[in-house]
Amino acid sequence: MNSLLDSPTPADDSARLAAGPQSRENHLLVQGVVKSFGTVPVLRGVSLAVGKGTTTAIVGPSGSGKTTLLRVIAGFEVPDAGSVLLNGQMVAGAAFVPAHRRNIGYVPQDGALFPHLSVAGNIAFGLSRKALKAGGLSLADRLLELFELVSLEPELAARRPDELSGGQQQRVALARALAREPDLLLLDEPFSALDAGLRTATRKAVAKTLARAGVTTVLVTHDQSEALSFADQVGVIRDGVVAQLGSPFVVYSRPVDLQTAEFLGDAVVLEAEVSDGLARCALGAIPVRRPSSQGKVLLMLRPEQIRIVDSGPVRGTILDTDYFGPMITARIRLQGSAGTDTGPATGPIISIRHWNALLARPGAEVFLEVAGEAVAFDPADGGPVTR
């Protein structure tokens, strides 16, 4: 294990945030943050609360302001208006604390490892002599702890970054960020450069590491499935504002508007008429969660809610399929159900997911049923008509 010591002496970084009031509700509190670059507004009043020890994923399309928000939190950008509080202390707003004094760990998209340093040298760069002395640990012992924390083999300590796989490089970057025991960890699309299989494995390993360390984390990503699977809380940012913030289940199954619904995943959208708590459409009468209005709506269901069954009042004809191994996506023209005037030649076309490629063959007639509730939106603007 001598290789763990073959690294430069880490810089002494004793500047830390003064401890403020701790609470699960406002470990990180962003309030009304506005940021423009020249005449181009990027953040238009973003507010966000992150509980202590939790993970929040910020997801949104390119150009929506995700990375700018992360840079404002980190202290790399100064907001034009609004405030950022960490542990109850203002770090941006009426007072400004520079980035190096916020004790925030930051992992950029490419990891940004030092190519001339070994793995041990990269990780040791973030260690403080004072912290080592206070913890009663030698440098080698602390490095061993960090290697174990991010599931890196100690034998990799002497290697250079270009001798590592993409997943190993991301774990080294994470270990370097965690070395300082940050109050907050910011991850800027850290898995986007990895291939699909490695991305999933690395994401799971990082999530397990952060849960074990109990570090409050904010992840920025454009990958909806990554956000939903990684975080305790998901924020959808669009046009410089947070359109919706909530648990992964809530933002996916109860999106605040149609645009958010379609961004977070595949959606089946049908015209419907709501009365007595039911929405009547080409898929039959479907319950709507706490409807606050009656009449015409746009009804949203997730494809997995629509299932092929042995018999029933709703029929459809399979037009074509896409094969994905464990499941297929089937395009189906609905033939209507009792109480609707949809004909076989004019019925709407929907896409669903199904596990049996042999059953769902093009040209086959199938029976369908809907599981769970639907979400209704105002047909004029795609806004909610349910609460």
FENZI-V203528 format. One record per pair of residues at least 4 apart in sequence whose ideal C-beta (glycine too) atoms are under 7 Angstrom apart, sorted by the first residue. I is the first residue (numbers start at 1). J is the second residue. Records with the same first field share a line. If there is no record, write none. Layout:
I=J, J
This chain:
1=140, 154
2=6
3=120, 157, 158
4=120, 140, 143, 144, 154, 157
5=139, 140
6=118, 120, 158
7=117, 118, 120, 121, 124
8=121, 124
10=124, 125, 127, 128, 129
12=128, 129, 130
13=128, 180
14=128, 130
15=100, 101
16=103
17=86, 87, 89, 97, 101, 102, 103, 183
18=89
19=87
20=87, 88, 89
21=88
22=52, 87
23=27
24=51, 52
25=49, 51
26=49, 85, 88
27=50, 51, 52, 87, 216
28=50, 86, 184, 216
29=49, 85
30=46, 47, 48, 73, 84
31=47, 82, 83
32=45, 47, 81, 82
33=43, 46, 72, 79, 82, 84
34=43, 44, 45, 79, 80, 81, 82
35=42, 43, 68, 72, 77, 79, 80
36=40, 41, 42, 80
37=42
41=240
42=65, 68, 240
43=65, 68, 69, 240
44=239, 240, 241
45=241
46=69, 241, 242
47=242
48=235, 242, 245
50=54, 56, 216, 218
52=216
53=214, 216
54=216, 232, 233
55=210, 217, 219, 230, 231, 232
56=218, 231, 232, 233, 235
57=219, 221, 227, 230, 231, 234
58=66, 69, 218, 219, 220, 235, 237
59=221, 222, 224, 227, 234, 236
60=64, 66, 236, 237, 238
61=222, 263
62=222
64=237, 238, 239, 240
65=69, 237, 240
66=70, 220, 237
67=71, 188, 220
68=72, 77
69=73, 237
70=74, 186, 188, 218, 220
71=76, 77
72=77, 79, 84, 92
73=84, 186, 218
74=99, 104, 106, 186
75=91, 97, 98, 99, 102
76=99
78=92, 96
79=92
82=93
83=90, 92, 93, 94
84=91, 92, 93
85=89, 90, 91
86=91, 102, 183, 184
87=183
90=94, 95
91=97, 102
92=96
97=101, 102
103=180, 182, 183
104=182, 183, 184, 186
105=177, 178, 180, 182, 185, 186
106=177, 186
107=111, 173, 174, 177, 187, 188, 190
108=112, 188
109=188, 189, 190, 192, 193
110=193
111=169, 170, 173
112=173
113=122, 161, 169, 172, 173
114=122, 125
115=160, 161, 162
117=121, 122
118=157, 158, 159, 160
119=123, 156, 157, 159, 172
120=124, 143, 157, 158
121=125
122=172, 176
123=143, 146, 172, 175, 176, 179
124=139, 143
125=176
126=176, 177, 179, 180
127=131, 132, 139, 142, 179
128=132, 180
129=133
130=134
131=135, 181
132=137, 139, 142
137=141, 142
139=143
140=144
141=145
142=146
143=147
144=148, 154
145=149
146=150, 175, 178, 179
147=152, 154
149=175, 178, 209, 213
150=171, 174, 175, 209
151=171, 205
152=156, 168, 171, 172, 175
156=164, 168
159=163, 164
161=169
164=168, 169, 172
166=170, 193, 194, 198
167=171, 194, 198, 201, 202
168=172
169=173
170=174, 190, 191, 202
171=175
172=176
173=177
174=178, 206, 209
175=179
177=182, 185
178=213, 215
182=215
184=216
185=210, 215, 217
186=218
187=217, 219, 220
188=220
189=220, 221, 222
191=199, 202, 203, 226
194=198, 199, 202
195=199
196=200
197=201
198=202
199=203
200=204
201=205
202=206
203=207, 226, 230
204=208
205=209
206=210
207=211, 230
208=212
209=213
210=215, 217
219=230, 231
221=226, 227
223=227
224=228, 263, 264, 265
225=229
226=230
227=231, 234
228=234, 248, 252
231=248
233=245, 246, 247
234=246, 248, 251
235=242, 245
236=242, 243, 244, 251, 260, 263, 264
237=241, 242, 243
238=243, 259
243=256, 257, 260
244=251, 255, 256, 260
246=250, 251
248=252
249=253
250=254
251=255, 264
252=264, 265
254=375
255=260, 261, 264, 375
256=260, 384
257=377, 382, 383, 384
258=262, 298, 300, 377, 382
259=263, 382
260=264
261=267, 300, 375
262=267
265=302
266=303, 351
267=300, 302
268=301, 303, 306, 350, 351
269=298, 299, 300
270=281, 282, 283, 299, 348
271=281, 296, 298
272=279, 280, 281, 297, 299
273=279, 280, 295, 296
274=279, 288, 291, 294, 295, 297, 376
275=294
277=287, 288, 291
278=285, 286, 287, 288
279=286, 288, 297, 299, 374, 376
280=285, 339
281=286, 299
282=334, 336, 337, 340, 342, 347, 348
283=306, 314, 334, 337, 368, 370
284=313, 314, 337, 370
286=299, 370, 374
287=373
288=373, 374, 376, 386
289=373, 375, 386
290=386, 387
291=376, 385, 386
292=385, 386, 387
293=385
296=379
297=376, 377, 379, 385
298=377, 379
299=374, 376
300=374, 375, 377
301=305, 306, 370, 374
303=351, 352, 353
304=353
305=370, 371, 372
306=350, 352, 368, 370
307=368, 369, 371
308=354, 359, 360, 366, 367, 368
309=367, 368, 369
310=367
311=367
312=367, 368, 369
313=337, 338
314=337, 367, 368, 369
315=335, 365, 367
316=332, 333, 334, 335, 366, 368
317=332, 333, 335, 365
318=330, 332, 360, 361, 362, 363, 364, 366
319=331, 332, 333, 349, 362
320=331, 362
321=328, 329, 330, 357, 360, 362
322=328, 329
323=328, 357
324=328, 329
326=355
327=353, 354, 355
328=354, 357, 360
329=351, 353
330=351, 352, 354, 360
331=349, 351
332=349, 350, 352, 366
333=347, 349
334=342, 347, 348, 350
335=342, 344, 347
336=340, 342, 343, 347
342=346, 347
343=347
354=360
356=360
360=364, 366
375=386
376=385, 386
377=382, 383, 384, 385
378=382, 383, 385
